[in-house]
């Protein structure tokens, strides 16, 4: 199977629940997105209000969702994964946690109210930094930085490791969760979700 054909193999999502496209987003694109977020921090925009917005909307820096550096990430996603209407981008910015325990509560993303009953077609995580976690049953890694864990089609909880520039494409019915960031660096990603229909 050719490289392009492998990208277009959406059946993989139905069979496994997710697939990883290594190095799909070039360094200059992930770097530009990270710089834009850091500029927001250095201008003093990270406040208690921003933390409140994260808990309400599950998005850091909601005002930056449509900035060119964030939207440019979409151009590197194979088009067969971007059919349908794009929902609001979600910026994830997870600093190290103070907590030492983390209840793993897998969930399935719910479409926004304005979707009018339409479901997600695909969910794409664009890793801006490396991401690693520990799935249940493995030796706990104190350097885990809150990476995503997923439940595959066999019911097994897995913890795929991502590098900056990797894409993780999820079937919308794949249960998943972030984990405890017990490392010394933050985890950053942008999630792009696509709804059925136009």
N, C-alpha and C positions, 0 to 999 in steps of 0.2 A: 504494500500500500504506500502511495506517495505521501510526502509530508503534507501537501494540501488536502489530499483525501483523508488523512488521519484527522486533520482539523475539522473536516466536514462530517465526521462520523458521529452524528448526534445520537445514534443508537446506543453509544457507550453510556450516555447519561441514563437511559432507561434501564440498562443492564446493571450498572454499578452505582448510580446515583450521583456521580461526579466524575470529572476528569481534570487533569492538570496540564496546562500548556506551558512548558518551561521556557523562560526567557522571551516571552512573546512581546513584552513591552521594553523598549530600549532604555538604557540607563538615563539618557538625557531627559526622557519623559517622566520617569519616576522622580528624578532629581528636581525637575521643575515644579512638580506638584508638592514635593516636600518643602522646597524653598518657599513656595507661596504660603504654606501653612506656618512655617517658622517665622516668616515676616509678620504674620498676624500675631504671633506670640510676642515678638520683640516690640511690637507697637502697643503692647499691653492689653490686647483684646481677650486674653484668656482670664475670665473673671468668674465669680460665683454664678453669674447669669449664664455663662457658657456651660458650666457644669449642670445647671438646672435644665437648660435646653437639651443636653445629652440625655438626661433621664426622661424627659418628656418626649423627645423626638428621635432618640437613638442616633443623633448625628452631631458630631463636633463641628463647629464653624458652619452652621447652616447657610450663612450669607455667602459662603464661598462655593456652594454647590455648583454654580453655573459659571465659575471663573474659567477662562480659557485653559489654564494648566490642568484643571480637573477634568473638563470635558474632552480634552485632547487624548486622555487615556482610552476613551472609547474607540478611537480610530485604529487601535491595535488589536481589538477583539474581532475574530473572524465573523463575517457578516451573518453566517448561518446561526450564530448565537444571539444576534441583536435584532431579530425580526420582532415586530410588534412595537408598542409604545413604551418608551423608556419612562420609568417612574423617577421620582426625585433621587439623585445620587446621594449616597450615604457616606460620609467621611468618618472613618473610625480612627481614633487616636487614643491608644491605651497606655498611659504611663504605668510604671511599676505600682502594684497594689500594696497597701499596708496589711491587708488580710493575709492570714496564713492558711486558711481553709477556703474552699470554693465549692459550693454545691453545683454539681453538673446537672443542668436542667436543659435538655435538648428541646428545641422548638422548631416549628415550621413557620416561615415568614408569611404574614398576612398581607394581602394587597391593601392599598390605601382605600379609604371610603369612596373617593371619587372614581375608583375603577369600575363602579357600577356592576359588580358581580363578576367581572373578568378576573381570571387567575393569572399568576405569573407563568411565563413560558420558560424563562431561564433566569438564573441569578449568577452574576459574575463578580468574583472577588479579585481586585487588582492589588497585589501585594506591593506596597511601597517600601517595606522593610522585610527582613527575614521574619518568619513566623514558625514557632515550634511549640508543641504542647506535649503533654503526657496523657495518653489514653488510659482508661481504667485497666488495671491489671499489669501495667508496666511499672518499673522502678521510677519513683518520683524524681523528676529533673528539677533541681533548684534553679537552673538557668532558663526554665521555660518562660516565654514572654507572652503568654496568653493566647497562643495560636488556636486556630479553629479545630474543633473535633467534629466528626461526622459519623452518622450511622449508615453503613452501606446497605445494599439490598439484601445481604445475608444476615442483617441484624447486628453486625459487629461494629463496635465503635472504634474508629481509626483516627489517627492524628497525623495528617499529611504535613510534611515539612515544606515550607515555601521559601524561596529567595526573592529578593526585590526584583520585580519585573515578571514574575510568574503570574499566570492567570489560573484561578480555580473556578471552573464552571460547574454549577450545581443544578440538578433537577429540582424544580420548586418544591417537591414533596420530600426532599432529603432532610431529615432531622439534623440539627447542628447546634453548636454553641461555642462561644469563646470560653477561655479558661483563665485561671489565675496567672497574672503576670508577676512572677516571683524573680524576674531578672533585674538587671540594672539599666535597661534601655527600654524605650517605648516601642509599641507595635503600631504600625500605621498601615491603613488600607483604604481603598475606595470600593464600595459595593455599587454595582449597576444592575438594576432589575428591569426585566422586560415583560410587559403584559401582553396577553393574547389580543389579537386584533389590532386595529389602527388607533 
